[in-house]
């Protein structure tokens, strides 16, 4: 009898250890939470790739997958209150002992566990499409699609992709590419050390980038663009623009005759403005250390003998178009698509 009880206890202990080992070594998980319209999902993640999409659903579905043991390398938390959900993903740290001064002194430092970008935790999240999002990420990519609520993203050292967003969109990203496509709400992008690509957006927005290109295609509405050490290219714009650049070239293509004032200022770079031949506008172009050229008929006011300044009426006149640069040339050209070099 005692031997039988001992064997049962041993088997129970073995099964318990086996279950615990299986849980600890798990490389994937699934979770579900009930939610409702207009709720907020807050995400904070480190060394994690997030792919989030909206759907016609009343719940939040989360799937996690990793090339390493999740519980060994990450601390995860999921807290729900009143339909709002907060997700936190933190990469674990470990104490590493290093020896200095010929082995006489030992120092213990904290460092991340052995994870490379290909082994980061991948989170796939599905939410009701009217959910508001507040996302903060570090060392990981963020993808957001099919959302009608407000979206705010703050990311560093990773790619940010937003597609088919209806509500207001605010993106801050550093050291990574930022790509927006099919945006129906007003957008704001602040970036550094990475290109910004915007395609098919209305009613416009603002972009600020340092040390990276700005490429905009097919935007309707008012656009603001500010860039340093990266070219600014705007094609297929139906609206107005206010652009400032430094140490870059700026090319703007208006596909409709201007209905509002436009202003482009640059330092140490060229400016090219293309617009329909039938446009009416008042043009002011000044290149302090360069030349001003035009391929459109202008009724010029004043002298143009210097070649670096031009003021005049295009067509029947209209909104003021101001172009100014230092150490660069200005070119005003008929619409011909030659500057439409935004990546497809």
Phi, psi and omega in degrees: 000315179297321180295320179297315179297322179295319179294320178297317179296320179296315180297318179297318179295319180296317180294323177297314178297321180296317179297317180296319179296321179296320181293318182293325184270008183299137179249005176205160178204164179225138177219152177223142178222137174288143180214184181210176181294143176076009178281171183240133172250124178250127181234131173231120185219151178225133183052052185213133174264125183248127174238109187239136180220152178267153180208161175280085185212163178250018181217162176254127180245133184232129174234131179240140179213140184214150176281353178236171177296121185295312184292336178282327188253348184223149166254121182244142175218143179227114182235125181243137179215117178060030181094339176280142183235135175243126178244130178234131177233115181238129176285131182289154177248157175226152178278126179241127180267127176235148185252133179231170178054061175055034176082005182276335183236133176245133182236136178255120180247159172263135178214156179292152177292170189288086178233128170254165185307329179288348181249009179297157175292130177256119179250125174248117187236132175243130183228161170304136190294347178268008182291140171273142185238136172230105190241129175233124182224154178217128182059061178180158179273152177230125176235128181229130183220150171057053180241134179259346181274187177283140182232125175233124183232128173235114186224154176218140179059054177185166179275144175237126179233127177233126182225137175055058178255127184264323182277180177302142184231128179231118183235131172235123184216141178227140179059050177183157179287142175240125183229125178240136180214136179057064181254125183251002176244162177299132183240152174225131180231128172238124186221158173211138178057047176184147180288153175240124181238124180233129182223131176057082181223146177205138014262032179106188181173196182227145181226132174231128183215137175240131181060049177189150179287154171239122179231121184235135180222132173057069177242136177248129180118197181271130182239135173241134181220130179227123183216149175229137178055040175194136184292151176244119181234121180236118179235149178067035180275129176241086184161213181242163180219144170230112187232142175226133181221159177216128181056049180203169172255143180239126177232126183233134179237116175263125182265355175231149174306137185298136177249349179224164179296145176231146182219129179229119179239139182214151173232133180058053177183162181275161173232130174235126177238123177245137181206160183300148181298329183278009183293149171242129183194164171251119187252132173235114183233128181223124176238105188301315180232057181194197182238153174247126180234146178222141175252011179243145180289122181239141169272100191280141174252126179086192183267145177238020184295330181289331178082355181248009178212143182208128174227133180181175183260132175257124181063228180273008183083171181165215183300153180281129175245110184254125179232123180220137176211154172244138181056050178192170180254158177239133179231126176249119190228154173291151181299119180217000175080002184292340180259008181278071184249025176291139180299139177287000000 
